[in-house]
Amino acid sequence: MIQSGESVRDAVVVLGANAIYTRDPLQRFPRDTPAINQHFSFKLRHRRLRLRYRRDGRQVRNPLCELRIRAGFRPRIIFANRTGGPLHRRRVIRVLAAVTALLGAPAALAQQEKVWRIGFLYQRSRESSVDRNLLGAFLRGLSDLGYVEGKNILIEWRFADGKYELFPGMAAELAQMNVDIIVAGNPPAIKAAQHATRTIPVVMISAPDPVDHGFIKSLSHPGGNITGLANLAIDVSVKQIELLRTILPKTSRFAALLNPDNPDSSAAAKRIQQAAAMQHRLQAIFVTARSARDLDGAFAAAVSEHVQAIITPADGALLQHRAIIAQLSMKHRLPAFSVFRENVEAGALLSYGPNLSQNYRRAAAYVDKILKGAKPADLPVEQPNTLHMSVNLRTAKALALSIPQEVLLRADEVID
C-alpha cells in the first residue's frame, strides 16, 4: 500500500518474458489522490506482461511506456506494452543497444588505438650529448604531434656506432619485422633501407643530393617509397671555402678530411675541388679517415703537405669524433672548418651549413603524414631554407687569429 504523496517504490523493466525490478524515485502520485487501492500489480499471461494501475476502483492497463535519462540518475525503463505484441519489445531492445554502444564507445576506441612501429637507422650511438640532442629533437617533434614512445608508437632503434657496414643487416631486420615506417639518419642508412624494401615508407633525415644518389626521382615528386629532407651539405662547400679565404687570405693549400666509407665522399671531393678552383691560387689536398684510430695518420699526412687549414665535409662517423678532430687541429695549429655547429662546440673554428636539430624535428612531421595515410611518392622533399653559421672565438684566440668583423656580423652564433 502506498500513502498519498509518497514515491512509487518500484517500476518494472521487462525484456522478453523476464521481469526485473528497479527503483524510480522520480515518479510520484498527486497528493490529492485517495490512498485506497493505490498500488501496482502485474501478472504473466501468455508470457506477456500486463501492468495494472488501480486508482479509485478504476483499472487502467498499460498506463505508460518511456525511457527516462535524467541528470543524477542512471537510465531506467518504465515499461508497459500497450498492445502486448512483440514489435514494441524489439524497439526497446534497439534503444538499449544504442545507449550501451554510446556509453561504451570511448573505452572501445581507447582499447583499439593502434600502436605504430617505427624503425630507426642511426649512424652513431646514443651516448654523446649531440646524439641525445638530435634524437631528442625527433622525439619532441613526434610528441608535439601526439605520438609518445611506449604509448602509441614503438621505436625499433638500430645504432651503427659509425660502422656503416652494419646498416644492410639492420635494414633487412627491420623490413623482416614489417615495421610501419623506417627513418634513416644519413645516406648509407638510406641506401640500406632502399635495398631492404620497396614497400615500407622511408623518411630521410639528412641526404645530400638525393636525386643524384638515386634515392628519389625529383625533389617535388620523389616517387617510390622514399621522401624526407635534403641538407645541401655538399652545396655549401663553395661558401665554406670563401669564408676560409676571408679569414685566412694568405692560405694557398688546405686539407679536406673525407671518410672513404661514406658514399658521398667522392661527390664531396669533386665539389670541394671545383670550389677551390674558383679561388685564386688555392689548392685542396685530400686525406682520409674511417675511424678515430685513422685520424692521427690523416693529420700527419695533411701537415706533410704544408696545408694551412682543414675542412671536414658532412659525415656522421667523423662527427662522432669531432672532439678528437678539434684536439688534433689545435695540436697542429690548423684552423678547422666544418658543416655542422656541433664541431664548433667541440673546438673547430667555424661552421656553415644546415641545422641538424631542425632536420630531425621536421622528420617527425613526415612520419606523422605517412602514418595518417599520405604516400611518400607524393610528399615533396624539403630543403633547408636557412643555413647556420657558428664562430668559436676561443679557438681563434688560441690560434692567434683575428676574425673579420664582416664574418662576425653574419654569424648566427659566436662562442666566446
C-alpha positions as CSV (number, residue, x, y, z in Angstrom):
1,M,0.0,0.0,0.0
2,I,1.3,3.5,-0.9
3,Q,0.2,6.5,1.1
4,S,-0.7,9.8,-0.5
5,G,2.3,11.9,-1.6
6,E,4.8,9.0,-1.3
7,S,7.0,7.8,-4.1
8,V,6.2,4.8,-6.1
9,R,8.9,2.4,-4.9
10,D,9.2,0.1,-7.9
11,A,9.0,0.2,-11.6
12,V,9.1,-2.9,-13.8
13,V,11.7,-3.4,-16.6
14,V,10.7,-6.2,-19.0
15,L,13.0,-7.9,-21.6
16,G,11.2,-10.8,-23.3
17,A,9.3,-12.6,-20.5
18,N,11.6,-11.7,-17.6
19,A,10.7,-9.0,-15.1
20,I,13.4,-7.0,-13.3
21,Y,12.6,-4.5,-10.5
22,T,14.3,-1.2,-10.2
23,R,13.7,1.9,-8.1
24,D,12.4,5.1,-9.7
25,P,12.2,7.9,-7.2
26,L,11.1,10.4,-9.9
27,Q,7.5,9.0,-10.2
28,R,5.0,10.4,-7.6
29,F,1.3,10.2,-7.1
30,P,-0.6,13.5,-6.7
31,R,-1.2,14.4,-3.0
32,D,-4.9,14.7,-3.6
33,T,-5.2,11.1,-4.8
34,P,-7.2,8.8,-2.4
35,A,-5.0,6.3,-0.6
36,I,-7.3,3.4,-1.2
37,N,-6.1,0.7,-3.6
38,Q,-3.0,2.7,-4.8
39,H,-0.6,0.0,-6.0
40,F,1.0,-1.7,-8.9
41,S,0.2,-5.3,-9.6
42,F,1.3,-7.5,-12.5
43,K,0.9,-11.0,-13.7
44,L,2.3,-13.0,-16.6
45,R,-0.4,-14.1,-19.0
46,H,0.6,-16.0,-22.2
47,R,4.2,-14.8,-21.4
48,R,3.2,-11.2,-21.8
49,L,3.2,-8.6,-19.0
50,R,0.1,-6.7,-18.1
51,L,0.7,-3.8,-15.7
52,R,-2.4,-2.8,-13.8
53,Y,-2.7,0.5,-12.0
54,R,-5.7,0.9,-9.8
55,R,-6.9,4.3,-8.7
56,D,-10.3,4.9,-7.1
57,G,-11.5,1.5,-8.1
58,R,-10.8,2.1,-11.8
59,Q,-8.5,-0.3,-13.5
60,V,-6.2,1.2,-16.2
61,R,-3.9,-1.2,-18.2
62,N,-0.5,-0.2,-19.5
63,P,-0.5,3.4,-18.4
64,L,3.0,4.4,-19.6
65,C,6.0,3.4,-21.6
66,E,9.1,5.6,-21.6
67,L,12.9,5.6,-21.4
68,R,14.0,8.2,-18.8
69,I,17.5,9.5,-18.6
70,R,17.7,12.4,-16.1
71,A,20.6,14.1,-14.5
72,G,21.9,12.4,-11.5
73,F,20.1,9.1,-12.2
74,R,21.1,6.0,-14.2
75,P,18.9,5.2,-17.2
76,R,15.7,3.4,-16.2
77,I,12.9,1.8,-18.3
78,I,9.3,2.0,-17.0
79,F,7.8,-0.5,-19.4
80,A,4.2,-1.3,-20.1
81,N,3.3,-2.8,-23.5
82,R,0.2,-1.0,-24.9
83,T,-0.6,-3.8,-27.4
84,G,1.2,-6.7,-25.9
85,G,2.7,-7.6,-29.3
86,P,6.4,-8.3,-30.0
87,L,7.1,-5.2,-32.1
88,H,7.5,-2.9,-29.1
89,R,9.9,-5.2,-27.4
90,R,12.2,-5.1,-30.4
91,R,12.1,-1.3,-30.2
92,V,13.1,-1.3,-26.5
93,I,15.9,-3.7,-27.2
94,R,17.2,-1.5,-30.0
95,V,17.1,1.5,-27.7
96,L,19.0,-0.4,-25.0
97,A,21.6,-1.5,-27.6
98,A,22.1,2.1,-28.8
99,V,22.6,3.5,-25.3
100,T,25.0,0.8,-24.4
101,A,27.0,1.5,-27.6
102,L,27.2,5.2,-26.9
103,L,28.3,4.6,-23.3
104,G,30.9,2.1,-24.3
105,A,32.3,3.8,-27.4
106,P,35.1,5.9,-25.7
107,A,36.5,2.8,-23.9
108,A,36.4,0.8,-27.1
109,L,38.2,3.5,-29.1
110,A,40.9,3.7,-26.4
111,Q,41.4,0.0,-26.5
112,Q,41.6,-0.1,-30.3
113,E,44.2,2.7,-30.6
114,K,46.9,1.4,-32.9
115,V,50.5,1.3,-31.7
116,W,52.7,2.2,-34.7
117,R,56.1,0.6,-35.1
118,I,58.9,2.9,-36.4
119,G,62.3,1.5,-37.4
120,F,65.2,4.0,-36.9
121,L,68.6,3.5,-38.6
122,Y,71.1,5.8,-36.8
123,Q,74.8,6.2,-37.8
124,R,76.2,6.7,-34.4
125,S,75.2,5.8,-30.8
126,R,73.1,7.3,-28.2
127,E,75.9,8.0,-25.8
128,S,77.1,11.5,-26.7
129,S,75.3,14.8,-25.9
130,V,75.0,15.6,-29.6
131,D,73.3,12.3,-30.4
132,R,70.9,12.7,-27.5
133,N,70.1,16.2,-28.6
134,L,69.4,15.1,-32.2
135,L,67.3,12.1,-31.3
136,G,65.6,14.1,-28.6
137,A,64.6,16.7,-31.3
138,F,63.0,13.8,-33.3
139,L,61.1,12.6,-30.2
140,R,60.0,16.1,-29.3
141,G,58.7,16.6,-32.8
142,L,56.7,13.4,-32.5
143,S,55.4,14.4,-29.1
144,D,54.1,17.7,-30.5
145,L,52.1,15.7,-33.0
146,G,50.6,13.4,-30.3
147,Y,52.9,10.5,-30.5
148,V,54.5,9.1,-27.3
149,E,57.1,6.4,-27.3
150,G,55.7,3.4,-25.4
151,K,52.1,4.6,-25.7
152,N,51.0,4.8,-29.3
153,I,54.4,4.4,-31.0
154,L,57.1,1.8,-30.6
155,I,60.6,2.7,-32.0
156,E,62.9,-0.1,-33.0
157,W,66.3,1.7,-32.6
158,R,69.3,0.4,-34.6
159,F,72.7,2.1,-33.9
160,A,75.6,1.6,-36.2
161,D,78.2,3.4,-34.0
162,G,80.0,4.7,-37.0
163,K,80.2,1.2,-38.7
164,Y,78.3,1.7,-41.9
165,E,78.7,-1.9,-43.0
166,L,76.2,-2.8,-40.3
167,F,73.4,-0.9,-42.0
168,P,72.3,-3.6,-44.6
169,G,71.7,-6.2,-41.9
170,M,69.9,-3.8,-39.7
171,A,67.7,-2.6,-42.5
172,A,66.9,-6.2,-43.6
173,E,65.9,-6.9,-40.0
174,L,63.5,-4.0,-39.8
175,A,62.0,-5.0,-43.1
176,Q,61.5,-8.5,-41.9
177,M,59.8,-7.2,-38.8
178,N,57.4,-5.3,-41.2
179,V,57.6,-2.0,-39.3
180,D,55.2,0.7,-40.4
181,I,57.9,3.2,-41.4
182,I,61.8,3.4,-41.4
183,V,63.6,6.6,-40.5
184,A,67.2,6.8,-41.9
185,G,69.7,9.2,-40.5
186,N,72.3,9.5,-43.3
187,P,72.9,8.3,-46.9
188,P,74.4,4.9,-46.0
189,A,71.4,4.2,-43.9
190,I,69.0,5.4,-46.6
191,K,70.8,3.2,-49.2
192,A,70.5,0.2,-46.9
193,A,66.8,0.8,-46.3
194,Q,66.2,1.3,-50.1
195,H,67.8,-2.1,-50.8
196,A,65.9,-3.8,-48.0
197,T,62.4,-2.8,-49.0
198,R,60.4,-1.1,-51.8
199,T,57.1,-1.1,-49.9
200,I,57.8,0.2,-46.4
201,P,57.9,4.1,-46.4
202,V,61.4,5.5,-45.7
203,V,62.0,9.0,-44.3
204,M,65.4,10.6,-45.0
205,I,66.7,13.0,-42.3
206,S,69.8,14.2,-44.0
207,A,70.5,13.4,-47.6
208,P,72.9,15.5,-49.8
209,D,71.7,15.4,-53.4
210,P,69.2,12.5,-53.0
211,V,68.4,12.7,-56.7
212,D,72.0,12.1,-57.8
213,H,72.2,9.1,-55.4
214,G,69.1,7.6,-56.9
215,F,67.0,7.7,-53.7
216,I,64.2,9.8,-55.4
217,K,63.2,10.8,-58.9
218,S,62.9,14.5,-58.1
219,L,62.6,16.8,-55.1
220,S,59.0,17.8,-56.0
221,H,57.8,14.2,-56.9
222,P,60.0,11.7,-55.1
223,G,58.2,8.6,-56.5
224,G,58.8,5.2,-54.9
225,N,58.8,4.8,-51.1
226,I,61.4,7.4,-50.0
227,T,60.9,11.0,-49.0
228,G,62.2,13.4,-46.3
229,L,64.8,16.1,-46.1
230,A,67.9,17.1,-48.2
231,N,70.6,19.0,-46.4
232,L,72.6,20.7,-49.2
233,A,75.8,19.8,-47.3
234,I,77.8,19.4,-50.5
235,D,76.5,22.6,-52.0
236,V,77.8,24.7,-49.1
237,S,81.4,23.9,-49.9
238,V,81.8,27.0,-52.1
239,K,80.7,29.2,-49.2
240,Q,82.9,27.4,-46.7
241,I,86.0,28.0,-48.9
242,E,85.0,31.6,-49.4
243,L,84.9,32.0,-45.6
244,L,88.2,30.2,-45.2
245,R,89.8,32.7,-47.7
246,T,88.2,35.6,-46.0
247,I,89.6,34.6,-42.6
248,L,92.9,33.3,-43.9
249,P,93.6,35.4,-47.0
250,K,97.2,34.2,-47.4
251,T,96.2,30.5,-47.4
252,S,97.4,28.6,-50.6
253,R,96.7,25.0,-49.5
254,F,94.1,23.4,-47.3
255,A,93.2,19.8,-46.5
256,A,89.8,18.1,-46.8
257,L,89.2,15.2,-44.4
258,L,87.0,12.5,-46.0
259,N,85.5,9.2,-44.9
260,P,86.0,6.7,-47.8
261,D,83.2,4.5,-46.4
262,N,80.7,7.3,-47.0
263,P,79.2,7.1,-50.5
264,D,79.0,10.9,-50.6
265,S,82.8,11.3,-50.2
266,S,83.6,11.2,-53.9
267,A,80.9,13.8,-54.7
268,A,82.1,16.0,-51.8
269,A,85.7,15.8,-53.1
270,K,84.6,16.8,-56.5
271,R,82.6,19.8,-55.2
272,I,85.5,20.9,-53.0
273,Q,87.9,20.7,-55.9
274,Q,85.7,22.8,-58.0
275,A,85.2,25.4,-55.2
276,A,88.9,25.6,-54.7
277,A,89.5,26.2,-58.4
278,M,87.2,29.2,-58.2
279,Q,89.6,30.9,-55.7
280,H,92.9,32.4,-56.9
281,R,95.9,30.1,-56.2
282,L,94.1,27.8,-53.7
283,Q,94.8,24.0,-53.7
284,A,92.8,21.2,-52.0
285,I,94.7,18.2,-50.5
286,F,92.5,15.2,-49.6
287,V,93.2,13.0,-46.6
288,T,91.0,10.1,-45.4
289,A,89.9,8.5,-42.1
290,R,87.4,5.8,-41.4
291,S,87.6,5.8,-37.7
292,A,89.2,7.6,-34.7
293,R,92.4,5.5,-35.0
294,D,92.9,6.8,-38.5
295,L,92.8,10.5,-37.6
296,D,96.4,10.8,-36.4
297,G,97.7,9.5,-39.7
298,A,95.3,11.7,-41.6
299,F,96.5,14.9,-39.8
300,A,100.1,13.8,-40.2
301,A,99.6,13.4,-44.0
302,A,98.0,16.9,-44.1
303,V,100.8,18.5,-42.2
304,S,103.4,16.9,-44.5
305,E,101.7,18.7,-47.4
306,H,102.2,22.0,-45.7
307,V,98.5,22.9,-45.5
308,Q,97.3,26.0,-43.5
309,A,93.7,24.8,-42.7
310,I,91.5,21.7,-42.7
311,I,87.9,21.3,-43.8
312,T,85.6,18.4,-42.7
313,P,82.7,17.8,-45.0
314,A,79.4,16.3,-43.7
315,D,79.9,12.8,-42.4
316,G,78.1,11.1,-39.5
317,A,81.1,9.0,-38.4
318,L,83.5,11.9,-38.4
319,L,81.0,14.0,-36.5
320,Q,81.2,11.3,-33.8
321,H,84.9,12.0,-33.5
322,R,84.6,15.8,-33.6
323,A,86.4,16.3,-30.2
324,I,89.5,14.3,-31.4
325,I,89.5,16.3,-34.7
326,A,89.4,19.6,-32.7
327,Q,92.2,18.5,-30.5
328,L,94.4,17.5,-33.4
329,S,93.6,20.7,-35.2
330,M,94.8,22.7,-32.2
331,K,97.9,20.4,-31.8
332,H,98.9,21.0,-35.4
333,R,97.8,24.7,-35.4
334,L,95.3,24.1,-38.3
335,P,92.1,26.1,-38.2
336,A,89.2,23.7,-38.7
337,F,86.1,24.4,-40.8
338,S,83.1,22.2,-40.8
339,V,79.4,21.9,-41.9
340,F,77.9,21.4,-38.5
341,R,77.8,23.7,-35.5
342,E,78.4,20.7,-33.2
343,N,82.0,20.7,-34.5
344,V,82.4,24.4,-33.4
345,E,81.1,23.5,-29.9
346,A,83.8,20.9,-29.8
347,G,86.6,23.4,-30.7
348,A,86.5,23.9,-34.5
349,L,86.9,27.5,-35.7
350,L,83.9,27.9,-37.9
351,S,80.9,26.0,-39.3
352,Y,78.5,26.8,-42.1
353,G,75.6,24.5,-43.0
354,P,72.2,23.2,-42.1
355,N,70.9,22.9,-38.6
356,L,70.7,19.2,-37.9
357,S,68.3,19.5,-35.0
358,Q,65.7,21.2,-37.2
359,N,66.1,18.3,-39.7
360,Y,65.4,15.7,-37.1
361,R,62.4,17.6,-35.8
362,R,61.0,18.1,-39.3
363,A,61.4,14.4,-40.0
364,A,58.7,13.8,-37.3
365,A,56.3,15.7,-39.5
366,Y,56.9,13.3,-42.4
367,V,56.3,10.3,-40.1
368,D,53.0,11.8,-39.0
369,K,51.8,12.5,-42.5
370,I,52.7,9.0,-43.7
371,L,51.1,7.3,-40.7
372,K,47.9,9.3,-41.5
373,G,47.8,7.9,-45.0
374,A,50.0,10.1,-47.2
375,K,52.1,8.3,-49.8
376,P,55.9,9.0,-49.8
377,A,55.8,9.3,-53.6
378,D,53.6,12.4,-53.3
379,L,55.4,14.2,-50.4
380,P,58.0,16.7,-51.8
381,V,61.5,16.6,-50.3
382,E,62.3,19.6,-48.2
383,Q,65.5,21.6,-48.3
384,P,66.6,23.9,-45.5
385,N,65.6,27.5,-46.2
386,T,68.2,28.8,-43.7
387,L,71.9,27.9,-43.2
388,H,73.6,28.3,-39.8
389,M,77.0,29.9,-39.2
390,S,78.9,29.5,-35.9
391,V,82.2,31.0,-34.9
392,N,84.4,30.0,-32.0
393,L,86.3,33.0,-30.8
394,R,88.1,31.0,-28.1
395,T,89.7,28.8,-30.8
396,A,90.5,31.9,-32.8
397,K,92.4,33.4,-29.8
398,A,94.2,30.2,-29.1
399,L,95.4,30.2,-32.8
400,A,96.2,33.9,-32.7
401,L,93.7,34.6,-35.5
402,S,91.6,37.7,-36.0
403,I,88.1,37.1,-37.3
404,P,87.0,39.9,-39.6
405,Q,84.1,42.0,-38.5
406,E,82.1,41.1,-41.6
407,V,82.2,37.4,-40.6
408,L,81.2,38.1,-37.0
409,L,78.2,40.2,-38.1
410,R,76.9,37.4,-40.4
411,A,77.4,34.7,-37.8
412,D,74.3,33.2,-36.2
413,E,76.3,32.1,-33.1
414,V,79.5,33.3,-31.6
415,I,81.1,31.2,-28.9
416,D,83.3,33.4,-26.7
